[in-house]
Amino acid sequence: MQILDIINEASIFSRDTKYTYGHHVRVSNGSAKGKDLVTKIQKEIKTFNPDEKLEWVKTAPAKSPVIKVGNGDTVLYFKRIEADQSVFGLEGSPSGIETGLLHADKFNRGDIAEAVLGASLTAKLIKRGSDRIEKIGIDEVQQVLKNCITKSNTEVHYPVHDQNSMIADNIEFSLRLPSGSMMFIKNPKNWPRVEDLFHSAIMYVNDADIEKYSNHFYKNGKVDEIRITSDGVSDQKGRKTDVNARIKDASAPGGWRPLKNVDISLKADSDIYGQHGAGGLQGGPDKWLASANGLFKELGITFDMPTRGKTDILKFWITIYKQAVSKINAEIANASATKTTLFIEHLADLIMRHGSGLNQDKTSNRTLKLISFKNGGYTQHSFALLENRLIRNNISLEAELTLGPRSGKPSIIIRNANAPHEVLTAIRYFQGEDKASNYFEKGPLLHSLTQIVKDKGPVPDADATANNTTASPIQNTQPTVQDQTTSTFSPQKTFKGHHQHKPSRHEPDDLQRPSLEIGDPNMNVSGPETPEHHRE
């Protein structure tokens, strides 16, 4: 669930707002509170559809059902405008009622990007010709989406034959999105509004990695069962993967093995790559301090209990951020060459944890790739490259504290000391009506240092002909799965340095490709500008 999708971030009922009677909402059936609300409504109204649009109305006809959903005696009425026009009431506190609801027409572009990328991966895997997997276009992606959204469980299966063989692979695509975004993607009339996301996803899957994977499965002569999942709903602690691909493997935990290099965290129009809680608005100074120490634990920084602001969370965190900047800069100023390398290692660990999440054994997920969609193109990043590239480029860092001119909320800017405009990362304190958190934001320097640029190899003859094989979806297939070996693709070599350096702990094993300097124009992977009327 995307944070800003929750209705109480922009309260409808609990405060004076621009919303009034006639506003449309849906139940947030992707959240725990939304699911609980669905259960309570369906006990009273058996025909209630969790996806249906509701209109907030002032009154209800006599004998309309009223459903108790929490503490409080306020009753809010809703008309079932997509069903039988009947009205029902929800009784509780206004703030309690709204936590289970979403704006009916609200969607998140990040969610939509996940759906489009998952459908594009699926379209690529099933686009099988006579001698190689072919490039896909927007029609193939939209057909996969159409096949998926017509299923009640938004899951679709495709049987596709291997090259010159009767062996058939089974490709499955599963889509899970928050209610508002799911309603958006289920209406094809909305798709032109996000055409740039289609262009970005198609460019990504037609590039080297997915091209190699697709051809591998097409030509390996084995029965492969592959599951593509776009999941914008599950809220697994430490989970960073938005789109993943797995292959059935009896020897793997749970019977499914992730495909290497198709472990994707997707960002559309956002530089935020991680967050850390602030201890709760009402948590008190002890919880706030514990959260602060956990936030910077990789750097070995611990904080003194502030003497001021113990009853004001914003003042408390301003003090913490001031201490953090002072301690980071002192660490840098007093460091020898060896200690500088150690500090960079720790900083890279901090960014890695927040950017890549954790594996089940609590180690950083070093295989995760961050894919950034923008203006119809994409860039690909790996936080595992950061440490080595910082060291190789001998980049000196410094930290600065800034305060929002209106909000007064603090931010820590970590940047290149010799080129202050080259920001590595920003750590920003956020405080809303119902929560407070610390967000990690990718700066231009981090964007460059983590970017993967790959040699695509020779381009196949454009005149080569292929007889397309059309894959049709089926309800379910259970092919026999044989032992499977997948290709391994390494990320781009680290940036070329100008000096001898101490090797990092995680020296990448990708040193065969030519290196790139920061600012190399070849680092930009972008597509054509999207027409203005297709942009959000």
C-alpha positions in Angstrom: 0.0 0.0 0.0 1.4 3.4 -0.9 1.4 5.7 2.1 -0.4 8.6 0.4 -3.2 6.4 -0.8 -4.7 6.2 2.7 -7.6 8.6 3.0 -6.7 9.9 6.4 -3.6 11.6 4.9 -6.1 14.1 3.5 -9.0 13.7 6.0 -12.5 13.7 4.6 -14.7 13.3 7.7 -12.6 14.1 10.8 -11.7 17.7 9.9 -13.0 20.6 7.9 -11.8 19.9 4.4 -12.8 20.6 0.8 -14.8 17.3 0.7 -18.5 17.2 1.4 -21.6 15.2 0.6 -21.4 13.8 -2.9 -17.7 12.8 -2.6 -17.0 9.3 -3.9 -15.0 6.7 -1.9 -14.2 3.0 -2.0 -13.2 0.6 0.7 -9.4 0.2 1.0 -9.6 -3.6 0.6 -5.8 -3.9 0.2 -5.2 -2.7 3.8 -5.9 -4.6 7.1 -8.4 -1.9 8.2 -10.1 -2.0 4.9 -10.4 -5.7 4.9 -11.9 -5.6 8.4 -14.4 -3.0 7.2 -15.4 -5.2 4.2 -16.0 -8.1 6.5 -18.3 -6.0 8.8 -20.2 -4.6 5.8 -20.7 -8.0 4.2 -22.1 -9.5 7.4 -25.0 -7.0 7.0 -25.0 -6.6 3.2 -24.3 -9.9 1.5 -24.1 -8.5 -2.0 -21.5 -5.8 -1.1 -18.6 -5.7 -3.6 -15.3 -4.6 -2.0 -14.5 -2.7 -5.3 -17.7 -0.8 -5.7 -17.8 3.0 -5.6 -19.8 4.7 -2.8 -21.2 8.2 -2.5 -21.1 10.0 0.8 -24.7 11.3 1.4 -26.2 13.4 4.2 -29.2 11.2 5.1 -30.6 7.7 4.6 -34.1 6.3 4.0 -35.8 4.8 7.0 -34.7 1.3 8.0 -31.3 1.6 6.2 -28.8 -0.6 7.9 -26.2 1.0 10.2 -23.0 -1.0 10.8 -20.9 -0.5 13.9 -17.3 -0.3 12.9 -15.5 1.2 16.0 -15.7 3.5 19.0 -17.8 6.6 18.7 -21.5 7.3 17.8 -21.1 9.3 14.6 -23.0 7.8 11.7 -21.9 8.5 8.1 -24.1 7.4 5.2 -23.0 6.0 1.9 -25.1 5.2 -1.3 -24.2 2.2 -3.4 -24.2 4.1 -6.7 -22.8 1.2 -8.7 -25.2 -1.4 -7.3 -28.9 -1.0 -6.2 -28.7 2.7 -5.1 -29.4 1.6 -1.5 -27.9 3.5 1.4 -26.1 2.2 4.5 -24.5 3.8 7.5 -21.1 3.3 9.3 -21.1 4.1 13.0 -17.9 5.0 14.8 -15.5 8.0 15.1 -15.0 10.0 11.9 -11.3 9.3 12.0 -11.9 5.6 12.6 -14.3 5.3 9.7 -12.0 7.0 7.2 -9.0 4.8 7.9 -10.7 2.0 6.0 -11.5 4.1 3.0 -9.9 5.5 -0.1 -10.8 8.3 -2.5 -12.7 6.4 -5.3 -10.8 8.0 -8.2 -7.4 8.3 -6.6 -4.6 6.2 -8.1 -0.8 6.1 -7.6 1.5 6.2 -10.7 3.9 4.0 -8.9 1.2 1.3 -8.6 0.3 1.7 -12.2 4.0 1.4 -13.2 4.2 -1.9 -11.4 1.2 -3.3 -13.3 2.5 -2.1 -16.6 6.0 -3.5 -16.0 4.7 -6.9 -14.9 2.5 -7.1 -18.0 5.5 -6.1 -20.2 7.7 -8.8 -18.7 4.9 -11.3 -19.4 4.4 -10.1 -22.9 8.2 -10.4 -23.6 8.3 -14.0 -22.3 5.5 -15.1 -24.5 6.6 -13.3 -27.7 8.1 -16.3 -29.4 9.2 -16.4 -33.0 11.0 -18.9 -35.2 14.6 -18.2 -34.0 14.6 -15.6 -31.2 12.3 -13.7 -28.9 11.1 -10.6 -30.7 10.7 -7.0 -29.5 7.3 -6.2 -28.0 5.2 -3.1 -28.5 2.3 -1.4 -26.6 -0.4 -3.6 -28.2 1.1 -6.8 -26.7 1.4 -5.3 -23.2 -2.1 -3.9 -23.3 -3.5 -7.3 -24.4 -1.8 -9.0 -21.4 -3.4 -6.4 -19.1 -6.8 -6.9 -20.7 -6.6 -10.7 -20.3 -5.5 -10.2 -16.6 -8.1 -7.6 -15.5 -11.0 -9.7 -16.9 -10.2 -12.5 -14.4 -11.8 -12.3 -11.0 -8.4 -13.0 -9.3 -6.5 -10.8 -11.8 -4.2 -13.8 -12.7 -3.6 -15.1 -16.1 -1.7 -18.2 -17.5 -0.1 -18.6 -20.9 1.2 -21.9 -22.3 4.0 -21.2 -24.9 6.1 -23.7 -26.8 9.9 -23.8 -26.8 11.8 -23.4 -30.0 11.3 -26.3 -32.5 9.7 -28.4 -29.7 6.4 -29.6 -28.4 7.6 -28.7 -24.9 5.5 -25.9 -23.4 6.4 -23.4 -20.7 3.8 -21.9 -18.5 4.0 -18.2 -17.9 1.8 -16.8 -15.1 1.1 -13.1 -14.4 -0.5 -12.0 -11.2 -1.6 -8.5 -10.4 -2.2 -7.0 -6.9 -2.8 -3.3 -6.5 -4.6 -1.0 -3.9 -8.2 -0.3 -4.7 -7.9 3.1 -6.3 -5.1 2.0 -8.6 -6.8 -1.3 -9.5 -9.9 0.6 -10.5 -7.8 2.8 -12.7 -5.9 0.0 -14.5 -9.1 -1.9 -15.0 -10.5 0.8 -17.3 -8.5 0.8 -20.6 -9.8 4.3 -21.2 -7.4 5.5 -18.6 -4.3 4.0 -20.2 -3.5 7.0 -22.5 -3.0 9.1 -19.3 0.0 6.9 -18.4 1.3 6.2 -21.9 4.8 7.3 -20.8 4.9 4.4 -18.3 4.1 1.9 -21.1 7.0 3.4 -23.2 9.4 3.1 -20.2 8.4 -0.5 -19.4 8.7 -1.6 -23.0 12.1 0.0 -23.4 13.3 -1.9 -20.3 12.1 -5.4 -21.3 13.4 -5.0 -24.8 16.9 -4.3 -23.5 19.7 -6.8 -22.8 18.8 -8.6 -19.5 15.2 -9.5 -20.2 16.1 -10.2 -23.9 18.7 -12.8 -22.7 16.3 -14.4 -20.2 13.5 -14.6 -22.7 15.6 -16.3 -25.3 17.1 -18.7 -22.6 13.7 -20.0 -21.7 12.6 -20.2 -25.3 15.6 -22.3 -26.4 16.5 -24.4 -23.4 14.3 -27.4 -24.3 12.9 -27.7 -20.7 9.5 -27.2 -19.2 9.7 -24.0 -17.3 7.0 -22.6 -15.0 7.5 -18.9 -14.5 5.5 -16.6 -12.2 5.6 -12.8 -12.7 4.0 -10.8 -9.8 3.3 -7.1 -9.6 2.5 -6.5 -6.0 1.6 -3.1 -4.7 -0.5 -4.4 -1.8 1.6 -6.7 0.4 3.2 -5.0 3.3 6.1 -7.3 4.3 8.6 -5.7 6.6 11.8 -5.0 4.8 10.3 -6.0 1.4 11.6 -3.7 -1.4 10.6 -5.8 -4.4 7.6 -4.4 -6.3 7.9 -6.7 -9.4 9.4 -10.1 -9.2 9.9 -13.2 -11.4 10.2 -16.7 -10.0 10.7 -20.1 -11.5 9.4 -23.3 -10.1 12.2 -25.3 -8.5 11.5 -28.2 -6.2 14.9 -27.7 -4.5 14.3 -24.0 -3.6 12.6 -22.9 -0.3 8.8 -22.9 -1.0 9.3 -24.5 -4.3 10.0 -21.2 -6.2 13.4 -19.7 -7.0 13.8 -15.9 -7.8 15.2 -15.1 -11.2 18.5 -13.3 -10.7 18.5 -9.7 -11.9 14.7 -9.7 -12.2 14.3 -8.6 -8.5 12.9 -5.1 -9.1 12.1 -2.1 -7.0 10.3 0.3 -9.3 10.1 4.1 -9.0 8.0 6.3 -11.2 8.5 10.0 -10.7 10.1 9.6 -7.3 13.6 9.8 -5.9 12.6 8.3 -2.5 14.2 4.9 -2.0 13.7 4.2 1.7 12.1 5.3 5.0 12.6 4.8 8.7 10.0 5.4 11.4 10.3 8.2 13.9 8.9 6.4 16.9 5.3 7.5 16.6 3.8 10.9 17.1 2.8 10.1 20.7 5.6 7.6 21.3 7.5 9.9 23.7 11.3 10.7 24.0 12.5 7.2 24.8 10.9 5.7 21.6 12.0 8.7 19.5 15.6 8.2 20.7 15.5 4.5 20.1 14.3 5.2 16.5 17.1 7.8 16.0 19.8 5.3 17.1 18.3 2.7 14.7 18.2 5.1 11.9 22.0 5.7 11.8 23.2 2.4 13.3 25.5 1.5 10.4 27.5 4.7 11.0 28.1 3.8 14.6 26.5 7.1 15.7 24.6 7.2 19.0 22.6 10.2 20.3 22.4 12.0 23.6 18.8 12.5 24.9 17.9 16.0 23.9 17.4 18.3 26.9 14.7 20.3 24.9 11.8 19.1 22.9 10.9 16.1 25.0 7.2 16.8 24.5 7.5 18.0 20.9 8.4 15.5 18.3 9.4 18.0 15.7 11.8 19.9 18.0 13.2 16.5 19.2 14.0 15.4 15.7 15.5 18.8 14.8 17.9 18.3 17.7 18.7 14.7 16.5 19.4 15.9 13.0 21.7 18.6 14.3 23.7 16.0 16.4 23.8 13.7 13.3 25.3 16.4 11.1 27.9 17.4 13.7 28.9 13.7 14.3 29.1 12.9 10.6 31.3 15.9 9.8 33.5 15.2 12.8 34.0 11.6 11.7 35.0 12.8 8.2 37.3 15.6 9.5 39.2 13.3 11.9 39.5 10.3 9.6 42.7 8.9 8.2 42.8 7.4 4.8 41.9 4.0 6.3 39.1 5.5 8.5 37.7 7.4 5.5 37.3 4.1 3.6 35.7 2.6 6.7 33.2 5.5 6.9 32.3 5.1 3.3 31.7 1.4 3.8 29.4 2.2 6.7 27.6 4.9 4.7 27.1 2.5 1.8 25.7 -0.1 4.3 23.2 2.5 5.5 22.1 3.4 2.0 22.0 -0.3 1.0 19.7 -1.2 3.9 17.2 1.5 3.1 17.5 1.1 -0.6 17.6 -2.6 -1.1 15.8 -4.0 1.9 16.7 -7.2 3.8 16.8 -10.9 2.9 15.2 -13.4 5.2 18.5 -13.8 7.0 18.5 -10.0 7.7 21.4 -9.4 5.3 21.1 -6.7 2.6 19.5 -7.7 -0.6 22.4 -7.1 -3.0 20.7 -8.5 -6.1 17.9 -5.9 -6.0 17.7 -3.6 -8.9 16.0 -0.2 -8.7 14.4 0.7 -12.0 13.5 4.4 -12.4 10.8 5.4 -15.0 10.9 8.9 -16.3 9.7 10.7 -19.4 9.1 7.5 -21.3 12.6 6.1 -20.6 14.3 4.3 -17.7 17.5 4.0 -15.8 18.6 0.9 -13.8 20.5 1.1 -10.5 22.1 -1.2 -8.0 23.0 0.0 -4.5 25.6 -2.8 -4.4 27.8 -0.7 -6.6 27.9 2.4 -4.4 30.8 1.6 -2.0 33.3 0.6 -4.6 32.5 3.6 -6.9 32.8 6.1 -4.0 36.2 4.7 -3.2 37.4 4.5 -6.7 36.5 8.1 -7.5 38.0 9.4 -4.2 34.9 11.4 -3.4 35.1 13.5 -0.3 31.8 14.0 1.5 30.2 16.5 3.9 26.9 16.8 5.6 24.7 19.9 6.0 21.5 20.5 8.0 18.7 22.4 6.3 15.3 23.4 7.7 12.2 23.8 5.6 11.4 27.5 5.2 7.7 27.1 6.0 7.5 23.7 7.8 10.7 24.0 9.8 11.2 20.2 9.2 14.9 19.2 9.1 16.8 17.5 6.4 20.4 16.2 6.2 22.1 16.7 2.9 25.2 14.5 2.3 27.1 15.7 -0.8 30.4 15.9 -2.6 32.5 18.4 -0.5 34.3 19.5 -3.7 31.2 19.9 -5.8 28.3 20.9 -3.4 25.7 20.6 -6.2 26.5 16.8 -6.4 24.1 15.6 -3.7 24.6 11.9 -2.7 21.5 11.5 -0.6 19.1 13.5 1.5 17.5 12.3 4.7 14.3 14.2 5.4 12.0 14.2 8.4 8.3 14.1 7.5 5.4 14.7 9.8 1.8 14.4 8.8 -1.5 14.3 10.6 -1.2 10.7 11.7 2.4 9.7 11.3 6.0 10.8 11.3 8.9 9.2 9.4 12.4 9.8 7.9 12.7 9.5 4.2 15.8 8.7 2.1 16.0 10.6 -1.2 18.3 9.8 -4.1 20.5 12.7 -5.2 22.2 13.2 -8.6 25.5 11.7 -7.3 23.8 8.6 -6.0 21.9 8.3 -9.2 25.2 8.3 -11.2 27.2 6.1 -8.9 24.6 3.3 -8.7 23.6 3.4 -12.4 24.0 0.2 -14.4 24.9 0.7 -18.1 25.3 -2.5 -20.0 26.8 -3.5 -23.3 23.9 -4.9 -25.3 26.1 -6.8 -27.6 25.5 -7.2 -31.4 22.1 -6.3 -32.6 20.3 -9.1 -34.5 19.8 -8.5 -38.2 16.8 -6.2 -38.6 15.8 -8.1 -41.8 15.6 -11.5 -40.1 12.2 -12.9 -40.4 10.2 -14.9 -37.8 6.9 -16.6 -37.7 5.2 -15.3 -34.6 3.6 -17.8 -32.2 0.5 -16.3 -30.6 0.0 -17.3 -27.0 -3.5 -17.5 -25.6 -4.3 -17.3 -21.9 -5.7 -20.3 -20.1 -7.2 -20.8 -16.7 -4.6 -23.1 -15.2 -1.8 -25.4 -16.3 0.4 -27.7 -14.3 3.4 -28.7 -16.5 6.1 -31.0 -15.2 9.1 -28.9 -14.2 12.6 -30.2 -14.9 15.9 -29.0 -13.5 16.5 -25.4 -14.5 19.6 -23.4 -14.9 19.3 -19.7 -15.6 21.8 -17.3 -17.2 23.7 -15.0 -14.9 24.2 -11.3 -15.9 26.6 -9.1 -14.0 26.1 -5.3 -13.4 28.2 -2.7 -15.1 31.8 -2.3 -14.0 32.6 0.3 -11.4 33.6 3.8 -12.3 37.2 4.3 -13.3 39.2 5.9 -10.5 42.1 8.3 -10.7 44.2 6.8 -7.9 45.1 3.5 -6.3 42.5 2.6 -3.7 41.9 0.0 -1.0 39.5 -2.6 -2.4 36.1 -2.5 -1.0 34.6 -5.5 0.9 32.2 -6.2 -1.9 34.4 -5.8 -5.0 32.0 -6.5 -7.9 32.9 -9.4 -10.1 31.9 -7.4 -13.2 35.3 -5.9 -14.2 35.3 -7.1 -17.8 33.3 -4.2 -19.3 34.7 -0.7 -20.0 34.3 1.7 -17.1 32.5 5.0 -17.2 33.4 8.3 -15.8 30.8 10.3 -13.7 28.9 12.5 -16.2 29.6 10.2 -19.2 26.8 11.1 -21.6 26.3 7.4 -22.3 24.9 6.9 -18.8 21.6 8.5 -19.7 19.0 6.0 -20.9 15.9 7.9 -22.0 13.1 7.6 -24.5 11.2 10.2 -26.5 9.4 12.9 -24.6 5.8 12.0 -23.9 3.1 14.3 -25.3 1.9 16.7 -22.7 -1.7 15.4 -22.8 -0.5 12.0 -21.8 1.4 13.2 -18.7 0.0 13.2 -15.2 
